[in-house]
């Protein structure tokens, strides 16, 4: 299990360059699983992930189709 600091650092690296792919979302989900269910960081990152999915939905649909 990773610490919150490690998850936060990995999360930033994952989305830092702006190249959001389906693989990025899969890796983000795995990072979220590393955090306790009651973690405030987990809650914040889950919300951020949903926002990213909404923002990039068009791009991802084109890739997955």
Backbone as JSON Lines, residues from 0, in Angstrom:
{"i":0,"aa":"X","n":[0.85,-1.19,0.0],"ca":[0.0,0.0,0.0],"c":[0.89,1.24,0.0]}
{"i":1,"aa":"X","n":[0.56,2.19,-0.87],"ca":[1.32,3.43,-0.98],"c":[0.83,4.45,0.04]}
{"i":2,"aa":"X","n":[1.69,5.38,0.4],"ca":[1.28,6.46,1.29],"c":[0.52,7.51,0.48]}
{"i":3,"aa":"X","n":[-0.17,8.39,1.18],"ca":[-0.9,9.46,0.49],"c":[0.07,10.34,-0.29]}
{"i":4,"aa":"X","n":[1.23,10.57,0.26],"ca":[2.24,11.38,-0.41],"c":[2.69,10.73,-1.73]}
{"i":5,"aa":"X","n":[2.9,9.43,-1.69],"ca":[3.32,8.7,-2.9],"c":[2.21,8.71,-3.95]}
{"i":6,"aa":"X","n":[0.98,8.52,-3.52],"ca":[-0.14,8.54,-4.46],"c":[-0.27,9.93,-5.08]}
{"i":7,"aa":"X","n":[-0.16,10.96,-4.26],"ca":[-0.27,12.33,-4.76],"c":[0.81,12.63,-5.78]}
{"i":8,"aa":"X","n":[2.02,12.22,-5.5],"ca":[3.15,12.45,-6.41],"c":[2.93,11.69,-7.73]}
{"i":9,"aa":"X","n":[2.51,10.46,-7.64],"ca":[2.26,9.65,-8.84],"c":[1.12,10.23,-9.65]}
{"i":10,"aa":"X","n":[0.09,10.72,-8.97],"ca":[-1.08,11.32,-9.63],"c":[-0.65,12.53,-10.45]}
{"i":11,"aa":"X","n":[0.17,13.37,-9.83],"ca":[0.65,14.58,-10.51],"c":[1.46,14.22,-11.74]}
{"i":12,"aa":"X","n":[2.31,13.23,-11.64],"ca":[3.11,12.79,-12.79],"c":[2.22,12.22,-13.89]}
{"i":13,"aa":"X","n":[1.18,11.52,-13.5],"ca":[0.29,10.87,-14.45],"c":[-0.43,11.87,-15.35]}
{"i":14,"aa":"X","n":[-0.85,13.0,-14.78],"ca":[-1.63,13.97,-15.55],"c":[-0.86,15.26,-15.83]}
{"i":15,"aa":"X","n":[0.42,15.29,-15.51],"ca":[1.22,16.5,-15.64],"c":[1.34,17.01,-17.08]}
{"i":16,"aa":"X","n":[1.63,16.14,-18.01],"ca":[1.91,16.57,-19.38],"c":[0.65,16.84,-20.21]}
{"i":17,"aa":"X","n":[-0.52,16.56,-19.67],"ca":[-1.76,16.85,-20.37],"c":[-2.19,15.78,-21.36]}
{"i":18,"aa":"X","n":[-1.38,14.76,-21.55],"ca":[-1.73,13.67,-22.47],"c":[-2.59,12.65,-21.71]}
{"i":19,"aa":"X","n":[-3.89,12.85,-21.76],"ca":[-4.82,11.98,-21.02],"c":[-5.31,10.88,-21.96]}
{"i":20,"aa":"X","n":[-5.06,9.64,-21.56],"ca":[-5.46,8.48,-22.35],"c":[-6.3,7.54,-21.49]}
{"i":21,"aa":"X","n":[-6.85,6.53,-22.13],"ca":[-7.6,5.52,-21.39],"c":[-6.69,4.84,-20.37]}
{"i":22,"aa":"X","n":[-5.43,4.65,-20.73],"ca":[-4.47,4.04,-19.81],"c":[-4.23,4.94,-18.59]}
{"i":23,"aa":"X","n":[-4.24,6.25,-18.8],"ca":[-4.09,7.19,-17.68],"c":[-5.2,7.0,-16.67]}
{"i":24,"aa":"X","n":[-6.42,6.82,-17.16],"ca":[-7.56,6.63,-16.27],"c":[-7.47,5.3,-15.53]}
{"i":25,"aa":"X","n":[-7.0,4.27,-16.21],"ca":[-6.83,2.97,-15.55],"c":[-5.79,3.06,-14.43]}
{"i":26,"aa":"X","n":[-4.68,3.72,-14.73],"ca":[-3.63,3.87,-13.72],"c":[-4.11,4.73,-12.56]}
{"i":27,"aa":"X","n":[-4.92,5.75,-12.85],"ca":[-5.46,6.6,-11.79],"c":[-6.37,5.78,-10.87]}
{"i":28,"aa":"X","n":[-7.18,4.92,-11.44],"ca":[-8.06,4.06,-10.63],"c":[-7.23,3.17,-9.7]}
{"i":29,"aa":"X","n":[-6.13,2.64,-10.22],"ca":[-5.26,1.8,-9.39],"c":[-4.65,2.6,-8.24]}
{"i":30,"aa":"X","n":[-4.29,3.85,-8.52],"ca":[-3.76,4.7,-7.45],"c":[-4.82,4.95,-6.38]}
{"i":31,"aa":"X","n":[-6.05,5.18,-6.8],"ca":[-7.14,5.41,-5.84],"c":[-7.35,4.2,-4.94]}
{"i":32,"aa":"X","n":[-7.17,3.01,-5.5],"ca":[-7.36,1.78,-4.72],"c":[-6.31,1.65,-3.61]}
{"i":33,"aa":"X","n":[-5.2,2.35,-3.77],"ca":[-4.14,2.31,-2.76],"c":[-4.51,3.1,-1.5]}
{"i":34,"aa":"X","n":[-5.5,3.98,-1.6],"ca":[-5.87,4.84,-0.48],"c":[-7.03,4.24,0.32]}
{"i":35,"aa":"X","n":[-7.06,4.54,1.6],"ca":[-8.18,4.11,2.45],"c":[-9.48,4.72,1.93]}
{"i":36,"aa":"X","n":[-10.55,4.03,2.14],"ca":[-11.86,4.53,1.71],"c":[-12.27,5.83,2.38]}
{"i":37,"aa":"X","n":[-11.74,6.08,3.57],"ca":[-12.09,7.28,4.32],"c":[-11.12,8.43,4.09]}
{"i":38,"aa":"X","n":[-10.15,8.24,3.24],"ca":[-9.13,9.25,3.01],"c":[-9.69,10.47,2.29]}
{"i":39,"aa":"X","n":[-9.46,11.67,2.84],"ca":[-9.89,12.89,2.14],"c":[-9.21,13.04,0.78]}
{"i":40,"aa":"X","n":[-7.96,12.58,0.68],"ca":[-7.26,12.64,-0.6],"c":[-7.96,11.76,-1.63]}
{"i":41,"aa":"X","n":[-8.4,10.59,-1.21],"ca":[-9.11,9.69,-2.13],"c":[-10.38,10.36,-2.65]}
{"i":42,"aa":"X","n":[-11.11,11.0,-1.77],"ca":[-12.34,11.68,-2.16],"c":[-12.04,12.8,-3.16]}
{"i":43,"aa":"X","n":[-11.02,13.59,-2.88],"ca":[-10.65,14.7,-3.76],"c":[-10.21,14.19,-5.13]}
{"i":44,"aa":"X","n":[-9.38,13.14,-5.14],"ca":[-8.88,12.62,-6.41],"c":[-9.98,11.92,-7.21]}
{"i":45,"aa":"X","n":[-10.93,11.29,-6.53],"ca":[-12.06,10.68,-7.24],"c":[-12.87,11.76,-7.96]}
{"i":46,"aa":"X","n":[-13.09,12.88,-7.28],"ca":[-13.81,13.99,-7.91],"c":[-13.03,14.55,-9.08]}
{"i":47,"aa":"X","n":[-11.73,14.69,-8.89],"ca":[-10.87,15.2,-9.97],"c":[-10.89,14.26,-11.17]}
{"i":48,"aa":"X","n":[-10.87,12.97,-10.91],"ca":[-10.89,11.98,-11.99],"c":[-12.2,12.06,-12.78]}
{"i":49,"aa":"X","n":[-13.3,12.23,-12.09],"ca":[-14.59,12.38,-12.77],"c":[-14.62,13.63,-13.64]}
{"i":50,"aa":"X","n":[-14.04,14.72,-13.14],"ca":[-13.97,15.95,-13.92],"c":[-13.11,15.75,-15.17]}
{"i":51,"aa":"X","n":[-11.99,15.07,-15.0],"ca":[-11.12,14.79,-16.15],"c":[-11.82,13.92,-17.17]}
{"i":52,"aa":"X","n":[-12.57,12.93,-16.7],"ca":[-13.32,12.07,-17.63],"c":[-14.33,12.89,-18.42]}
{"i":53,"aa":"X","n":[-15.01,13.8,-17.75],"ca":[-15.99,14.66,-18.41],"c":[-15.31,15.55,-19.45]}
{"i":54,"aa":"X","n":[-14.19,16.15,-19.07],"ca":[-13.47,17.05,-19.98],"c":[-12.91,16.34,-21.2]}
{"i":55,"aa":"X","n":[-12.49,15.09,-21.04],"ca":[-11.83,14.36,-22.1],"c":[-12.7,13.27,-22.71]}
{"i":56,"aa":"X","n":[-13.98,13.28,-22.43],"ca":[-14.89,12.23,-22.9],"c":[-14.88,12.11,-24.42]}
{"i":57,"aa":"X","n":[-14.91,13.23,-25.13],"ca":[-14.94,13.19,-26.59],"c":[-13.69,12.52,-27.14]}
{"i":58,"aa":"X","n":[-12.53,12.89,-26.62],"ca":[-11.28,12.31,-27.09],"c":[-11.23,10.81,-26.82]}
{"i":59,"aa":"X","n":[-11.65,10.41,-25.65],"ca":[-11.58,9.0,-25.28],"c":[-12.58,8.16,-26.05]}
{"i":60,"aa":"X","n":[-13.74,8.69,-26.35],"ca":[-14.72,7.94,-27.13],"c":[-14.18,7.67,-28.52]}
{"i":61,"aa":"X","n":[-13.48,8.62,-29.1],"ca":[-12.89,8.44,-30.43],"c":[-11.83,7.36,-30.43]}
{"i":62,"aa":"X","n":[-11.08,7.25,-29.35],"ca":[-10.02,6.26,-29.24],"c":[-10.6,4.88,-29.02]}
{"i":63,"aa":"X","n":[-11.61,4.79,-28.16],"ca":[-12.19,3.49,-27.8],"c":[-13.08,2.92,-28.9]}
{"i":64,"aa":"X","n":[-13.63,3.77,-29.75],"ca":[-14.57,3.33,-30.78],"c":[-13.89,2.57,-31.88]}
